[in-house]
Structure formats: structure tokens, C-alpha cells
């Protein structure tokens, strides 16, 4: 009887202890040092279902997905984004509670890009009015595509090289001077390869565009979801169709020299919500499902 009363008193005492506040969420950005052209990602630990996370990095909206005991979001740092501190704000929204708000700054560091001087035939540089109208229209079509955000994340795990081999791609961010005139920086990376070399999807995605444009030539654009696209330019042949879902490593075509190209190679590019990012940053993205 005495033991029973003591247990009851202990239980009452435990019930009367006020609940401790929820542990503050842990926010961590990757990589630790972010440069122009990088893909950065933020991991918010402690924000689990049914909580949702909303946020921005500068003017860019962050789209979160469940990941490793919390939620994560990826964001592109455009190759010409101004360097310096960039503010971020997050809100963790939980049913029946006031949103928990966090903020901070992510420093964007300068990256030095090489200057590339090219000499091309005038017919490939100085366009006649009809060709120029075509090129402008095709560029607008691509920009509209890059701004289209599929809310579903289609990709999983590590991204793979689009062509076999170990040699790194070159040219990303190069400030091109063509026939003595400055041009837009090179927004992709080039893989040297023979005509007919197989080209594969870097990760799972949906074919968003198959086209034959003036500058990129025969191309495939893959939508990986959450605003992430990979681009495969100057293809000789194409092995996929619009709307098709492809897996990582599946053939999308072969290397060629179509469009404005001086020889066979693959121009491989990545866009994240309209930001031009280094494909090497994509290949090193370490989000392990």
C-alpha cells in the first residue's frame, strides 16, 4: 500500500514538471564555402513531418523536401551572381504552433574564370536578320523552360557523368571573346569525345525538350524536378522523346557537332531555377537518399 502511494506521488510529480521547449532546429549549408557557379544546399534538422519548411536565399525561393531527419533544399548560385553576404530566411511551420523563424547570411565567394579567345567563320558569328530572329526565339524558349518548376523531385542519389571516361570537362564560365568581341560567358562544360560516343542521362528525369536549334544544335533537356535541368547540346543522334521519363545512365543520344560547334564534343550544362551552375558542382552534389 505504501509503495503504491509512493508510485502515485512520483507519477503526479512527473506530470507537474513543465514540458521543455522543443530543441531548436539545426541549419547547415553545404558546401562550407560557396562560390559563383556552385550548387548549394541547406539541411534543416529537426523539421520533420508534419512540419513544413519555407524559405528564401536572397530573392530565390527555396523548395524543401524530406531528407535525413529533417528537410533539405538545393539552390543555384549563378556564375555571375554578385559576391558577398546573401541573406537567408526560413520558417518552420507546424500544425497548431506559431512558425519558428530563422535567418542568417551565406557568403558568396568570387570564382576566377578564364578568358577564352576564339576565331570562328563570320557566318557563325554575324547572323543574318532571319537567323538572328530564330536564335533569339530559341533562346527565349530555353529561358522559359528553365523558369518552369516541377514540384516533384525526380532525381535520387549521386549524378553521373554524361559520357564515359575520367577526363574532366572544361570551359565552364569562360569569358569568351569571339573574333575580338566579348560574348556571354560559357554556361556549360565541354567534354571532348568522338562523334557517336554514347551520351547518358546524369540522373532520373523527364525529357522536357528535344529540339534542333541554331546555336546548341540537336539537343535534349531533362527536367529533374524542383527547377533543376540538365542540357545536352550538339548531339549527333537523339534516343529519347518529349515527355519520356529516363533513369540515371540511360542513353539520351550520341556526341555530334551540330549547331555552332567547331568539332564533335558534348556541351553539358545545368540550370537550377534559372541560375547557370557548374555541372561539376552537380556531379559532386552529395545528397544521399
C-alpha positions, -999 to +999 in steps of 0.1 A: +000+000+000+028+024+009+047+015-022+016+022-043+011+056-028+047+065-034+044+055-071+013+075-075+030+105-059+060+101-082+038+099-113+019+131-102+052+149-097+064+139-132+032+152-147+036+185-130+070+192-144+067+217-172+074+204-208+108+216-221+108+237-252+114+220-284+150+217-295+160+245-318+164+233-354+199+230-368+205+247-401+236+238-421+247+250-455+268+229-479+294+233-492+311+252-463+324+278-487+301+287-516+314+302-549+298+316-580+285+288-602+280+264-572+250+243-563+245+249-526+221+230-504+207+236-469+198+209-444+173+218-416+175+191-390+146+188-366+119+198-391+101+165-397+066+157-410+041+171-405+062+202-403+069+221-435+098+245-442+096+276-463+125+299-471+145+322-494+181+328-502+183+364-513+155+367-540+155+329-546+127+308-532+138+275-516+118+244-522+122+218-494+119+180-494+122+154-466+158+144-461+178+127-433+158+135-402+147+169-414+143+187-447+166+200-474+166+224-504+190+230-533+197+264-548+218+275-577+244+303-574+246+319-608+280+322-623+276+360-624+259+364-590+273+393-571+298+382-544+294+390-507+269+381-479+235+370-491+207+369-465+186+338-460+153+334-441+135+302-431+101+294-414+093+261-399+055+257-400+040+231-376+002+225-370-011+244-340+021+263-334+035+297-343+060+293-371+096+291-360+116+317-379+154+317-385+177+339-405+213+343-414+237+351-442+255+329-467+287+344-481+291+340-519+328+339-528+344+350-561+355+325-586+381+333-613+370+322-648+395+321-676+392+342-707+388+322-739+396+338-773+380+321-803+382+327-840+351+315-860+339+320-895+319+352-898+288+331-909+287+315-875+290+349-856+274+376-877+239+364-882+215+375-910+182+390-897+162+359-902+187+336-884+191+362-856+153+362-851+154+324-849+183+324-824+165+349-802+133+330-802+151+297-794+169+314-765+136+327-751+121+292-754+150+278-733+148+306-707+111+300-703+118+263-698+144+269-671+119+290-651+093+262-651+094+245-617+082+209-614+073+205-577+082+168-577+118+157-571+126+131-598+163+127-592+178+105-564+213+099-553+245+110-570+246+124-605+268+106-631+290+118-660+271+121-693+300+105-712+323+077-702+359+084-691+378+102-664+389+134-681+372+165-666+350+187-687+364+222-695+352+257-702+325+265-676+322+302-670+349+311-696+346+347-707+345+342-744+359+368-769+349+357-804+366+374-833+377+401-809+342+408-794+332+399-758+303+375-756+282+359-729+302+336-706+301+299-714+273+285-693+281+248-698+311+225-697+326+207-727+335+170-729+359+161-757+346+130-774+344+114-808+313+116-829+289+088-820+301+085-784+271+075-762+256+103-740+236+093-709+212+110-685+230+123-655+201+113-632+165+103-634+143+129-651+117+137-676+125+148-712+114+184-713+126+193-747+140+176-778+149+202-805+173+213-832+184+249-825+208+272-843+234+276-815+230+244-794+223+222-825+204+189-817+197+190-780+179+172-751+168+189-719+160+168-689+138+181-661+149+166-628+123+184-607+124+213-582+137+236-610+168+215-619+175+209-656+205+192-674+212+201-710+229+180-737+239+201-768+255+194-802+241+158-803+245+138-835+216+115-827+188+115-801+174+084-784+145+099-763+112+116-769+094+145-753+077+136-720+097+103-716+110+095-681+146+083-682+168+068-655+203+077-645+227+062-670+201+057-698+211+068-733+198+101-745+218+102-777+253+104-791+280+131-794+280+152-825+289+186-839+255+201-847+247+237-842+276+262-837+304+238-830+339+236-843+341+198-839+325+169-821+320+174-784+293+174-757+282+207-742+268+196-709+250+223-688+229+226-657+203+252-647+187+255-613+157+278-612+173+298-640+207+300-624+236+289-645+256+264-624+288+244-629+280+208-639+310+197-618+291+211-588+262+189-598+283+158-601+298+164-567+264+171-550+264+147-520+227+142-511+224+105-502+189+092-501 
